[in-house]
Amino acid sequence: MTVQFDGQRYRAIAAVFLRLGIIGFGGPLAHIGLMEDQCVVRRKWLSREAFLEGLAVCNLLPGPTSTQLSMYLGYIRAGIIGGIISGCCFIAPAFVLVMILAWAYLHYGTLPAVGALFSSIGPVVVAIIVNTLYRSGQTALKTISSWCIACVVCIFVLLQLLPPSVNLVAILLASGLVGMLLYRKPTSAPEKPAEVKEPSQSGPSTNIKSITILPLLTVRTLLYYLPSDVSLLLPLALVFLKIGVLMFGGGLVVAPLLQQELVNGPHWLTTKQLLDGLALGQLTPGPVTVVATFAGYAVAGPMGGVVATVAVFLPAFVLVLGLSPVLLRIRNVPLAQGFLKGITAGALGAIAAAAVFFGRTAFVDVLSVAIAVVSLLLLLRWNINTFFLIGGAAMIGLLRTFL
C-alpha cells in the first residue's frame, strides 16, 4: 500500500481533536456528542450511520470508548497516520495537565490545606463511580445471568477469595468466556456487514524511510534522557499494557485494575493516593484514563508518567487502527457479542468492589458521607458536570480548614 501524505488534512484533524481534548469535560458521553457534532454535523467527514458503526466497533474493544472513537474517526478520515494524530491530540491536553497536577500533588500534597482539599474531593469520586455503575448497569445488566456475573466478580474481588496468582485480569477474562457460553445464540437477526472502504488519502506518496526514521529518532532521544535506573520502568510499562488490554466496560475500569496492580500488589501507591489521582483525572478534560499518568508519575517520576501513559493507550491504538475493518464484519457475531457482554458485566462488578475500597478510605466523618450523598443525588437527578462537583467539594474542604 502506497503511503500518502496530506498535510492539510492532517492539520485539520489535529486542530479538531486538540480542541476537543481541551474542551472535553463531562465524561465519555459528552465527548462522543462533541465528536459527532464536529465530524458528522459540521464537517461531514462521514455519515451518521458510519459514525454509529465506528462507535459499535469501539464498544467491542478494551479501553476508553471516546478516545478509541477519536482514533477511529481520524483513521477513517486520513488512514493510520490520521488515526495516530487524532488520538494523540485528544489525549495530549489531559496528559499535560495531569503531569503538572501530579508534580504539584507530590510536592505540596502534605500541606494541611491541600490535604483537607483532597479529603473533601475523595467522597465525590466515590459518588462518580457509583453514578457510573448505576447508568452503565441500566444498559449492561439487563438479565439475571449478567447480574450474577457482576455479583460474583464483585464478591471475589472484595473478599479476595482467590489466591494472589489469580488476579483481576484472569477474573475478567473468565467473565468474558462465561459470557460466550451464555450468550452464544443470536438474540436478533444479524445486520448485513457494512462495506469497508480504505480510508481516503490524497497527495503525493512519501518515501517509507522518511516515515520510519521518525520513531527511531524518538526512541534514541528517549534513551538519551532515560535515567540510569530503569528497573522500575519496565514493570510499570508491563502493568499498564496489561491494564490497557483489559479495560472493558469504560474508562473507570482502570480504578479496580490500578487498585490491584499498584496498591494491593507491589504497594507502589496507597489507596488514598489512587483516590486522589482519580480526582485529578476528573478535574481535567479528555479521558479519565489519564489517571495512569498520575500513577506512573507517582511511582517513577516524569518518565514514569510518560511510560504509563504510552503503555495504557498503546493497545487502543493498535486494536482500533489494526482491527477496525475486521471488527466491522464480526461485530454482530454472537460469540463476540457474548464475550463483550460477559466481560462488561464482570468489569462493573470489579468497579463496584473498587467503590467499596475507596469508600473505606474516603468516608472519614459525617461531612465526607454527606458530600458523597449530595454529589450522588446531583449526578442522578441533573447529571451535573463532575468538574463543578469536585470544585465545590474542594471549596468545602478549604473552608473547613480555615474556619
N, C-alpha and C positions, 0 to 999 in steps of 0.2 A: 504494500500500500504506500503510495506516494505521500510524504508528509507535506502538508500545505501550511503556509504561514500567512495569516490575515491579521496584520497589526491593528487595523481599525476595528475589526470585530472583537479581538481580544481586549482592546482598550474599553470598548463599550461594556463587555461582560465584567471587567474589573471594576468599572465605575458603578455599575448597578449593584453588584454584590458587596462591594465595600460599603456603599451607602446602606444597604440592608443590614450589614453587620454592625453598623454604627447605631442605627435607629431600631434595631430588632429587639425591643423589650416586649415582655408579655408572654413568653413561652413559645413552644413549637407551633401551636395553632395560629398564633399571631404571625409567626414567621411564614408559615405556609400561605396565609392570606395575603401577606405583603408580596410574596413571590408570584402568586397568581395575578395580582394586580399589575405588577411591574412587567412580567414576562408574557402574560396572556392578553390582558386587557389593554394595556398601554402600548407595548411594543410589538405585540402579535408575533412573538418568536415561535410560538406553537399554538395549536388549538387547545381548547379546554379538555377535549377528550384525551389528547396526548398528554396533557398535564396530569390528568387523573390516572392515566396508565403509569406514568412515572412515579406518582405518589404510591400506587399499589406496589410497584416494584420495590420502592424504598421500604415499604412496610414488611416486605419479605426478608429484609436484610438486618443484621445486627447494627446497632449504632443509633445516634440521634437522627430522627427522621428528617427534620427540617434541614440539617446540614447535608445529609445524603441527597435531599432533593435539590439543594443548591448545586451539588456536583453534577447531578443528572441533567439539570437544565443547561448548565454550561457545556456538558458533553453533547447534548442534542443540538445546541447552537453552533459549536465550533470544535467538536471532536474531543479527543483525550486532553489536549492542551487546554482547551476551553473549560473542561471539567476541573482540571487542576487549578486553573486560575479562579474560577467561581468559588470552589470550595475553600481555597486558601484565603481569598478576600473576605468571605463570610466569617471565617474563624478569626482572622487577624485582629480586629478591634478588641474582641473579648480576651484574646491571648495577651495582648499588650497591657490591657487594663488589669488583668489578674496578676500578671508578673509584677506590676507596680504595687498592687494591693498586697500581694504576698510579701514583698520586701518590707512594706510598711508594717504589716502584721507581725513579722518575725522580729522587727527592730523595736516596735512600740507596743506590742500586744500585752506586755506585762504591766503597763501603766494602769493604775486603778480606773481611770476614766475609760480607757479602751476596754478593759476587762468588763466593766459594767455595761458598756455598749453591746458587746458580743453576748453577754449573759441575757440581754433582752431580745436579741436577734434570734438566738437559738430556738426558742419556742415557736417563732414564726416559721422557721424552716421545717419544724415538725408538722405544723399546720399545712404547709405547702405540700409536704409528702402525703399527708392524709387526704388532702383535696385531690391530688393526682390519683391516688388509689381509688377514690370514690368515682371520679369521672372515667378513668380507664376501666374500672371494673364494670361499669354500666355497658361498655362495649365488648370487653373481652370475657367477662364471666356471665354468660347467659344460660349455661347449662349446669346441671348438678355435677357432672364429671369435671368441668373446668373449675368449679368451686372446690371440689375435692383435691385437685392437683395443687391449687393455690394454698389451701389449708395445710396439706401435708408438707409442702416445701416450707411454709412459714414455721410449722412446728419443729421440723428437723433443723432449720437454721437457728431458731430461737432457743431451743433446748440443747442444741449441739449433740444430737443423739448419735451421729455417725462419727467414726474415727477421723482424726485430722487429715489423713491421707485422702479422704473423700470430701473434697471441697465443694464450694458453691458451684463452680464450673461444671463439675460432674453431675450435681443435682439438677442443674438447668438442662443439661444435655439429656438426662434421663426423662425430664418433663417433656422434652420435645419428642422423644421416642414413644412415650406413653400417648402423646397426642396423635402420633402417626397411627398407632393401633386403634385408638378410639374414634378418630375422625377420618379414617381412610376411605370411607364411602362418600361420594359426592352428595352435597345437600341440594344442589341445583344443577341445571344443565350448564356445562362449561361454555364460556364465551369463546367465540372464534378468535384465535390469537391475531393480534394486530400485525400488519406487515411491518417488519423492522427495516428501516432505511438507514443507511450510513449517514452520520452527521454531515451537514453541509459544510463544504470547505471551498475556499476561493483564494486566489492569489498565487504567486509563483512558488514552485517547490523549493524546499530548503535542504541543503546537504545534511544528511543524518549526523555527520561528525560534528557539525556546529551545534546540534541539539544535545548530543550525548556528552560533549565536553563540559557543559554547564554543571551537571550533577557531580562530575569528577572534581571540578574546581571547588564546588561547595563542600564536598567531603574533605578535600585537602585543607580548606580553610577551617572546618570544624576540628579536624585533627590537630591543627596548629594551636588552637585555643583550648583544646581539651586538657583538663587537669591531669597531673601525673597519676593521681589515684583514681582510677576508673572502676574500681572494684564494685562500687555501688550502682554505676550507670547501667551496666549490662543486666543485672537482675531487675532493676527498675524498668528498663525497656521491655523485658520479657513479661513482667507483671501487667503492664499497660497494654501490650499487644494482646495478651490473653483477655483482658477486660474488653478491649475493642472488638474482639471476635465474638464475645458472648453477651453483648449489650442489647439483647432483645427486650422489647416492651417499653422503649423510650429512654431518654437521657438519664432519668433518675435511677435507672437500674445500676448506674455507676455507684450509687451510695452503698448498697449492701456488698457489692463486689470490692469496693475500697475498704469497707469495714473489715472484711475477711482477709484481704490480701495485704493491707498495710497496718491494720490495728491488731487484729487477732493473731496474725501470723508472726512477722518479724518485729512487730511493735515499733515500726518506724514513726507512726503517729499515734496520738491519743484520740479517743472518741470526741473529746472536746475540740481538738484541732480540726478533725474532719468535719464536724458540725459547723465550725467557723468558716472552713473552706467552702462548704456548700452555700453558706450565707453570702460569701463574696461572689460565688458563681451566680447567685440570684440577683445580685446588685448590678451585674454587667449585662450588656446586650448580647445577643447571639446565643449559642448553645450552652446549656448548663454543664455540659461535659467538660468545659474548660476548668472545672474543679480539679481535673487531672493536672493542669498547670500548677495550681496551688500546691497540690500534694507532692508533685515532683520537686518543686522549689523548696518546700519544707524539708524534704528528705535529703536532697543533694545540691541545693543552691540553684543559681540561674541555669546552669547546664542541665540539671535535673528537671527543671521546668520545661526546657526545650525538648529533652528526650521523652518525657512523659507525654507531652502534647503530640509530638510526631507519632509516637507509638500508638496512642489511643485512637487517633484518627486515621492512621495508615490503613487498617483493614477496610474502613469505609471507602476510601479512595480506590483501593484495589478491587473491591467487590462491585462497587457501582460502575466504575469505568470499564471493568473487565467482563462483568456478567450481565449487564443490562439487556443485551439482545436475547440472551438465553432465558433470563427470568421473565421477559415479556411473553415468552412462549409457554413457560411452565407454571406461571403464577396461578393458574386455575386447576393444576393437577392436585387431586385430593391429598396425596402424601405430603406435598409441600405445604398445603394449607393446614393439614393436621399437625405437622411439626411446628409451624408458626403458632397455632392455637395453644398447643401444649406448652411450648417454651414461654409464651407470653403469660399464660396463667401462672406458671412457676415463677417467672420474674416478678409478678405482682405479689406473690406470696413472700418472696425474698425482700421486696420493698417494705411490706408490712412488718416483717421481722426487724428490718433496719429502723423503721419508725419507733419501734419499742426500745431498741438500743439507744437511739438518740434521745427519746423521751426521758429515759433514766438519767441522762446527763443534763438535759435542758431544764427539766422541771425541778427547780431547787426550792421554790417557795410558792406562796399563793399568787403573787404577782405574775410569775412566769406561767403558771397554769392559766391565769386569766388572759394573758396576752395571747396564748395559743388558742384558747376557746374563741375569743373575739375575732382573731385573724381567720380562723376556720369558718366562722359564720359569715364574715365578709366575703370570703372566697366562694363559699357555696351559694350565697344569695346574689351577690353582684359581680363575682369573678374579678375583684379589684386587682389591678396590676401589682405584682409582688414587690416591685421597686418601692412603691409608696408604703406598703405594709412594713417592709424592712426599715425604711426611713423613719416611719412613725415609731416603731419599736426602739430604734436607736435613740431617738429623742427622749423617750420614756426612761431608758437606761441612764442617759446623761443627766436628766433632771433628778433622777433618784440619787445619783452620786452627789450632785451639788447641794441638794436640799437635805 
